């Protein structure tokens, strides 16, 4: 079984709610941190720009006269922001006039700052570098470079991250508490429905119905639909049980009637002719002695000519039924006899079967054979008598034709029956 499907809907709702809330909180926290980072960077750049303007105005005379000592005195006398880690003054031709580095800024003190003759800012290695051109009466007299370690901004960012994490944790805890409280209204009726379905499946009792209240439209439709489905299944099972009961009664009546019928009856399987049912008249006709165990015989065993069964199946498939089909069969003593077979298709014990009833016509066949033999003898005698009469007639006609005298015979109606050949020479007829 899938592991996810084994989790209860109560826990699934809690997990989905917490995961969704956690994702939203993470997204909002990340967006807030990113936005706060941008605001702090802009604020740091704005503050550094103001300080560059203040410092630039103070050291402008030193740049104008290219006085390194004056520049150093002016920078040393100013109170710098603790975030400023380095200050570098460039003359208008790009030469370094003076450099200042905070005591804790060892990395910056070992490197040099590139000259730029335009206002710009750059973030690198967690620091902000700012270039500002110092002008006097519209003419550039030098460039000041300020570098900030952004210590204040990093402290604020760390505090913001801690705040966001605590807020996220609080939201998750609150969300879990709310989920455990609110899921009751959704999960309880569905859990009760699942329990009812398991009980119904185990006990087979389809009269059970839901009793849990529904707190939303979808759950109510689900519970009502389940009750309707259970009612339909219960009704269907009742009808099926009643139908099976009537069917069993009908089969019992059918077995009783057929068993007591004087006409031999068998019911066979269409595929292989296996006997499913037979009455005592059929056993007596075929000379079979049985101990009451049915189904030990097969219909093809009693065919005198086994190929006739295939012909019967084809006729039955084409016409749907067979009436009065004369067939020669054999009993258990291998003595042949004739039957008149009638057969059609029926349902027996829930499966298609062949219902066959037959009558012993052996005596009729024997009488027909005797009559046919007598007819043949009679026909032979009639043929011999007819041949003898024809010969006598031919002999008489030959005698008359050879007579000199004229001979003829006339019936009472004047029709000439016989005449000798001399009539033609005498009368021309």
C-alpha positions as CSV (number, residue, x, y, z in Angstrom):
1,X,0.0,0.0,0.0
2,X,1.2,3.5,-0.7
3,X,2.5,5.1,2.4
4,X,0.7,8.4,1.7
5,X,-2.7,6.6,1.5
6,X,-2.2,5.1,4.9
7,X,-2.2,8.5,6.6
8,X,-5.5,9.6,8.1
9,X,-7.3,12.5,6.6
10,X,-7.0,14.3,9.9
11,X,-3.2,14.2,9.8
12,X,-3.2,15.0,6.1
13,X,-5.2,18.1,6.6
14,X,-2.9,19.2,9.4
15,X,0.2,18.5,7.3
16,X,-1.2,20.3,4.3
17,X,-2.3,23.2,6.3
18,X,1.1,23.5,8.1
19,X,3.0,23.0,4.9
20,X,1.0,25.6,3.0
21,X,1.2,28.1,5.9
22,X,5.0,27.4,6.2
23,X,5.5,28.0,2.5
24,X,3.6,31.3,2.6
25,X,5.4,32.4,5.7
26,X,8.8,31.5,4.2
27,X,7.9,33.3,1.0
28,X,6.7,36.4,2.8
29,X,9.7,36.3,5.1
30,X,12.1,36.0,2.2
31,X,10.4,38.8,0.4
32,X,10.5,41.0,3.6
33,X,14.2,40.2,4.1
34,X,15.0,41.0,0.5
35,X,13.0,44.2,0.5
36,X,14.6,45.2,3.9
37,X,18.0,44.5,2.4
38,X,17.3,46.9,-0.5
39,X,16.0,49.6,1.8
40,X,19.1,49.3,4.1
41,X,21.4,49.4,1.1
42,X,19.7,52.5,-0.2
43,X,19.7,54.1,3.2
44,X,23.4,53.3,3.7
45,X,24.2,54.8,0.3
46,X,22.2,57.9,1.1
47,X,24.0,58.4,4.4
48,X,27.4,57.8,2.8
49,X,26.6,60.3,0.1
50,X,25.7,62.9,2.8
51,X,28.9,62.2,4.6
52,X,30.9,62.4,1.4
53,X,29.5,65.8,0.7
54,X,30.3,67.0,4.3
55,X,33.9,65.6,4.1
56,X,34.3,66.9,0.6
57,X,33.4,70.4,1.6
58,X,35.9,70.2,4.5
59,X,38.9,69.0,2.5
60,X,38.2,71.1,-0.6
61,X,40.9,73.7,0.2
62,X,43.5,70.9,0.7
63,X,42.5,69.5,-2.8
64,X,42.7,72.9,-4.4
65,X,46.2,73.6,-3.1
66,X,47.3,69.9,-3.2
67,X,48.2,70.1,0.5
68,X,48.6,66.6,1.9
69,X,49.2,67.8,5.5
70,X,46.1,70.0,5.5
71,X,44.0,67.1,4.2
72,X,45.3,64.8,6.9
73,X,44.6,67.4,9.6
74,X,41.1,68.0,8.3
75,X,40.3,64.3,8.1
76,X,41.8,63.5,11.5
77,X,39.9,66.3,13.1
78,X,36.5,65.1,11.8
79,X,34.3,62.6,13.7
80,X,33.6,59.7,11.2
81,X,30.8,57.3,11.4
82,X,31.8,54.0,12.9
83,X,30.6,52.3,9.7
84,X,33.2,54.2,7.6
85,X,36.2,52.0,7.3
86,X,38.3,54.0,4.8
87,X,38.6,57.4,3.2
88,X,40.8,58.3,0.2
89,X,41.3,61.6,-1.5
90,X,42.4,61.9,-5.1
91,X,43.5,65.0,-7.0
92,X,41.8,65.8,-10.2
93,X,44.7,64.2,-12.1
94,X,44.1,60.8,-10.3
95,X,47.0,60.9,-7.7
96,X,46.3,59.9,-4.2
97,X,46.5,62.9,-1.9
98,X,45.6,61.2,1.4
99,X,44.2,57.9,2.7
100,X,42.6,57.1,6.0
101,X,41.7,53.6,7.2
102,X,40.0,52.5,10.4
103,X,42.1,50.6,12.9
104,X,40.0,47.4,12.5
105,X,40.0,47.6,8.7
106,X,43.3,45.6,8.1
107,X,42.2,44.2,4.7
108,X,41.6,47.7,3.3
109,X,44.8,49.1,4.7
110,X,46.9,46.6,2.7
111,X,45.2,47.3,-0.7
112,X,44.9,50.3,-3.0
113,X,41.9,52.0,-4.2
114,X,41.4,52.6,-8.0
115,X,40.7,56.1,-9.2
116,X,37.4,57.0,-10.8
117,X,36.6,60.5,-12.0
118,X,32.8,60.0,-11.9
119,X,30.1,59.6,-9.2
120,X,29.5,55.9,-8.6
121,X,28.9,53.3,-5.9
122,X,29.8,49.6,-5.7
123,X,29.0,46.7,-3.3
124,X,31.7,44.2,-2.9
125,X,32.7,41.7,-0.2
126,X,29.9,43.0,2.1
127,X,31.1,46.6,1.9
128,X,29.9,49.8,0.1
129,X,32.3,51.9,-1.8
130,X,31.3,55.4,-2.9
131,X,33.1,57.8,-5.3
132,X,32.1,61.5,-5.4
133,X,33.7,64.2,-7.5
134,X,34.5,67.4,-5.5
135,X,34.0,70.6,-7.5
136,X,34.6,74.3,-7.0
137,X,32.7,76.7,-9.1
138,X,31.8,73.9,-11.5
139,X,35.3,72.7,-12.0
140,X,36.4,69.3,-10.5
141,X,39.2,69.7,-7.9
142,X,39.4,66.1,-6.8
143,X,37.6,62.8,-6.0
144,X,36.7,61.4,-2.5
145,X,36.3,57.7,-2.0
146,X,34.4,56.5,1.1
147,X,34.1,52.9,2.1
148,X,31.5,51.6,4.6
149,X,31.7,48.2,6.4
150,X,27.8,48.2,6.6
151,X,28.1,47.0,10.2
152,X,24.9,48.7,11.2
153,X,23.0,47.3,8.2
154,X,24.3,43.8,8.9
155,X,23.2,44.1,12.5
156,X,19.7,45.2,11.4
157,X,19.6,42.4,8.8
158,X,20.5,39.8,11.5
159,X,17.9,41.2,13.8
160,X,15.3,41.2,11.0
161,X,16.1,37.5,10.2
162,X,15.7,36.6,13.8
163,X,12.4,38.4,13.9
164,X,11.2,36.7,10.8
165,X,12.2,33.3,12.0
166,X,10.5,33.8,15.4
167,X,7.4,35.1,13.5
168,X,7.4,32.1,11.2
169,X,7.8,29.7,14.2
170,X,4.9,31.4,16.0
171,X,2.7,31.3,12.9
172,X,3.5,27.6,12.4
173,X,2.6,26.9,16.0
174,X,-0.6,28.9,15.8
175,X,-1.4,27.2,12.4
176,X,-0.9,23.7,13.9
177,X,-3.2,24.6,16.8
178,X,-5.8,26.0,14.4
179,X,-5.4,23.0,12.1
180,X,-5.9,20.5,14.9
181,X,-9.1,22.4,16.0
182,X,-10.6,23.2,12.6
183,X,-9.8,19.8,10.9
184,X,-12.4,18.2,13.3
185,X,-15.3,19.6,11.3
186,X,-13.9,18.3,8.0
187,X,-12.2,15.1,9.0
188,X,-14.7,13.7,11.5
189,X,-17.6,12.9,9.1
190,X,-15.2,11.5,6.5
191,X,-13.4,9.4,9.1
192,X,-16.7,8.1,10.4
193,X,-17.8,7.4,6.8
194,X,-14.5,5.4,6.2
195,X,-15.1,3.4,9.4
196,X,-18.7,2.7,8.4
197,X,-17.6,1.5,5.0
198,X,-15.1,-0.9,6.6
199,X,-17.8,-2.2,8.9
200,X,-20.2,-2.6,6.0
201,X,-17.6,-4.5,4.0
202,X,-16.7,-6.8,6.9
203,X,-20.2,-7.5,8.2
204,X,-22.0,-7.4,4.8
205,X,-24.7,-5.3,6.4
206,X,-25.9,-2.7,3.9
207,X,-28.6,-1.4,6.1
208,X,-26.0,0.8,8.0
209,X,-26.3,4.6,7.5
210,X,-24.3,7.6,8.4
211,X,-25.1,9.5,11.5
212,X,-22.2,12.1,11.6
213,X,-23.2,15.8,11.0
214,X,-21.8,17.6,8.0
215,X,-20.3,21.0,8.4
216,X,-20.0,21.9,4.7
217,X,-21.9,21.3,1.5
218,X,-19.5,18.9,-0.1
219,X,-19.3,16.6,2.9
220,X,-23.1,16.7,3.2
221,X,-23.4,15.7,-0.5
222,X,-20.9,12.9,0.1
223,X,-22.8,11.5,3.1
224,X,-26.1,11.8,1.4
225,X,-24.7,10.1,-1.8
226,X,-23.2,7.3,0.3
227,X,-26.6,6.7,2.0
228,X,-28.4,6.6,-1.3
229,X,-25.8,4.3,-2.8
230,X,-26.0,2.0,0.3
231,X,-29.8,2.0,0.0
232,X,-29.6,1.1,-3.7
233,X,-27.1,-1.7,-3.0
234,X,-29.3,-3.1,-0.2
235,X,-32.3,-3.0,-2.5
236,X,-30.3,-4.7,-5.3
237,X,-29.1,-7.4,-3.0
238,X,-32.6,-7.9,-1.7
239,X,-33.9,-8.3,-5.3
240,X,-31.0,-10.5,-6.2
241,X,-31.6,-12.7,-3.1
242,X,-35.3,-12.9,-4.0
243,X,-34.5,-13.7,-7.6
244,X,-32.0,-16.4,-6.5
245,X,-34.7,-17.8,-4.2
246,X,-37.2,-18.0,-7.0
247,X,-34.6,-19.4,-9.3
248,X,-33.7,-22.1,-6.8
249,X,-37.4,-22.9,-6.3
250,X,-37.8,-23.0,-10.1
251,X,-34.8,-25.3,-10.5
252,X,-36.1,-27.6,-7.8
253,X,-39.5,-27.8,-9.4
254,X,-37.8,-28.3,-12.8
255,X,-35.7,-31.2,-11.4
256,X,-38.7,-32.8,-9.7
257,X,-40.9,-32.6,-12.9
258,X,-38.2,-33.7,-15.2
259,X,-37.0,-36.5,-12.8
260,X,-40.6,-37.9,-12.7
261,X,-41.2,-37.4,-16.5
262,X,-41.5,-40.6,-18.5
263,X,-39.7,-39.0,-21.4
264,X,-35.9,-39.3,-21.3
265,X,-34.2,-35.9,-20.6
266,X,-30.6,-34.9,-20.4
267,X,-28.9,-31.5,-19.9
268,X,-25.3,-31.2,-21.3
269,X,-22.6,-28.6,-21.5
270,X,-22.3,-27.2,-25.0
271,X,-18.5,-27.2,-25.1
272,X,-17.8,-30.9,-24.5
273,X,-21.1,-32.6,-24.0
274,X,-20.5,-33.2,-20.3
275,X,-23.8,-34.4,-18.7
276,X,-25.0,-31.9,-16.1
277,X,-28.4,-33.5,-15.4
278,X,-30.4,-36.6,-16.5
279,X,-33.5,-38.3,-15.3
280,X,-34.1,-42.0,-14.6
281,X,-35.9,-42.5,-17.9
282,X,-32.7,-41.5,-19.7
283,X,-30.6,-43.9,-17.6
284,X,-33.0,-46.7,-18.2
285,X,-33.1,-46.1,-21.9
286,X,-29.3,-46.2,-22.3
287,X,-29.0,-49.1,-19.8
288,X,-26.8,-47.1,-17.4
289,X,-26.5,-48.2,-13.7
290,X,-25.5,-45.3,-11.4
291,X,-24.9,-44.8,-7.7
292,X,-26.5,-41.3,-7.8
293,X,-23.4,-39.3,-8.6
294,X,-24.2,-37.1,-11.6
295,X,-21.9,-35.8,-14.2
296,X,-19.8,-38.9,-14.8
297,X,-20.9,-39.4,-18.4
298,X,-20.5,-37.5,-21.6
299,X,-23.0,-37.3,-24.4
300,X,-20.5,-38.0,-27.2
301,X,-19.9,-41.5,-25.7
302,X,-23.4,-42.6,-26.8
303,X,-23.2,-41.5,-30.5
304,X,-23.0,-44.4,-33.0
305,X,-21.3,-41.9,-35.3
306,X,-19.5,-39.2,-33.3
307,X,-19.2,-36.8,-36.3
308,X,-23.0,-36.4,-36.1
309,X,-22.6,-34.3,-32.9
310,X,-20.8,-31.6,-34.9
311,X,-23.6,-31.5,-37.4
312,X,-26.1,-31.2,-34.6
313,X,-24.2,-28.3,-33.1
314,X,-24.1,-26.5,-36.4
315,X,-27.8,-27.0,-37.0
316,X,-28.6,-25.8,-33.4
317,X,-26.4,-22.7,-33.9
318,X,-28.1,-21.9,-37.2
319,X,-31.8,-22.7,-36.4
320,X,-31.7,-22.2,-32.6
321,X,-33.5,-25.5,-31.9
322,X,-33.9,-29.1,-33.2
323,X,-37.2,-31.1,-33.4
324,X,-37.5,-34.8,-34.3
325,X,-34.0,-35.4,-35.4
326,X,-33.5,-39.2,-35.9
327,X,-30.3,-40.4,-34.5
328,X,-28.7,-43.8,-34.0
329,X,-27.0,-44.2,-30.6
330,X,-25.6,-47.0,-28.5
331,X,-26.1,-48.0,-24.9
332,X,-23.6,-49.2,-22.4
333,X,-23.8,-52.7,-23.8
334,X,-22.9,-51.3,-27.3
335,X,-26.3,-52.3,-28.6
336,X,-27.4,-49.7,-31.2
337,X,-30.9,-48.3,-31.2
338,X,-32.7,-45.2,-32.7
339,X,-34.0,-42.1,-31.0
340,X,-36.0,-39.0,-32.1
341,X,-34.1,-36.0,-30.5
342,X,-35.4,-32.5,-29.7
343,X,-32.9,-30.0,-28.4
344,X,-32.7,-26.3,-27.5
345,X,-30.5,-23.9,-25.5
346,X,-31.3,-23.0,-21.9
347,X,-29.7,-21.6,-18.7
348,X,-28.9,-24.2,-16.1
349,X,-27.3,-23.3,-12.8
350,X,-26.3,-19.9,-14.1
351,X,-24.6,-21.1,-17.3
352,X,-25.7,-21.9,-20.9
353,X,-26.7,-25.6,-21.4
354,X,-28.3,-27.9,-23.9
355,X,-31.7,-29.3,-23.0
356,X,-32.4,-32.6,-24.9
357,X,-35.5,-34.8,-24.8
358,X,-35.8,-37.9,-27.0
359,X,-38.1,-40.9,-27.7
360,X,-37.0,-44.4,-28.5
361,X,-38.1,-45.1,-32.1
362,X,-36.3,-48.4,-32.5
363,X,-39.5,-50.4,-33.1
364,X,-40.7,-47.8,-35.5
365,X,-37.4,-48.0,-37.4
366,X,-37.7,-51.8,-37.4
367,X,-41.2,-51.7,-38.9
368,X,-40.0,-49.2,-41.5
369,X,-37.2,-51.5,-42.4
370,X,-39.6,-54.5,-42.7
371,X,-42.0,-52.4,-44.8
372,X,-39.2,-51.2,-47.0
373,X,-38.0,-54.8,-47.5
374,X,-41.5,-56.0,-48.3
375,X,-41.9,-53.0,-50.7
376,X,-38.7,-54.0,-52.5
377,X,-39.9,-57.7,-52.8
378,X,-43.3,-56.5,-54.1
379,X,-41.7,-54.2,-56.6
380,X,-39.5,-57.1,-57.8
381,X,-42.6,-59.4,-58.2
382,X,-44.5,-56.7,-60.0
383,X,-41.5,-56.1,-62.3
384,X,-41.3,-59.8,-63.1
385,X,-45.1,-60.1,-63.7
386,X,-45.0,-57.0,-65.9
387,X,-42.1,-58.4,-68.0
388,X,-44.0,-61.7,-68.4
389,X,-47.2,-60.0,-69.5
390,X,-45.2,-57.8,-71.9
391,X,-43.6,-60.9,-73.4
392,X,-47.0,-62.6,-73.8
393,X,-48.4,-59.5,-75.4
394,X,-45.5,-59.3,-77.8
395,X,-45.9,-63.0,-78.7
396,X,-49.6,-62.6,-79.3
397,X,-49.0,-59.5,-81.4
398,X,-46.4,-61.4,-83.5
399,X,-48.9,-64.3,-84.1
400,X,-51.6,-61.9,-85.2
401,X,-49.2,-60.0,-87.5
402,X,-48.3,-63.3,-89.3
403,X,-51.9,-64.5,-89.9
404,X,-53.2,-64.4,-93.5
405,X,-56.7,-63.7,-92.3
406,X,-57.7,-60.3,-90.9
407,X,-58.3,-60.1,-87.1
408,X,-59.4,-57.2,-84.9
409,X,-61.0,-56.5,-81.5
410,X,-63.4,-53.6,-80.9
411,X,-64.5,-52.4,-77.5
412,X,-68.1,-51.6,-76.7
413,X,-67.5,-47.9,-77.4
414,X,-66.2,-48.6,-80.9
415,X,-62.5,-48.2,-80.1
416,X,-60.2,-50.7,-81.8
417,X,-58.1,-52.4,-79.2
418,X,-56.1,-54.9,-81.4
419,X,-55.8,-55.7,-85.1
420,X,-53.6,-57.9,-87.2
421,X,-51.2,-56.5,-89.8
422,X,-53.4,-57.7,-92.7
423,X,-55.8,-54.9,-91.9
424,X,-53.4,-52.4,-93.4
425,X,-53.2,-54.3,-96.7
426,X,-57.0,-54.8,-96.8
427,X,-58.2,-51.4,-95.7
428,X,-55.1,-49.2,-95.9
429,X,-55.2,-48.4,-92.1
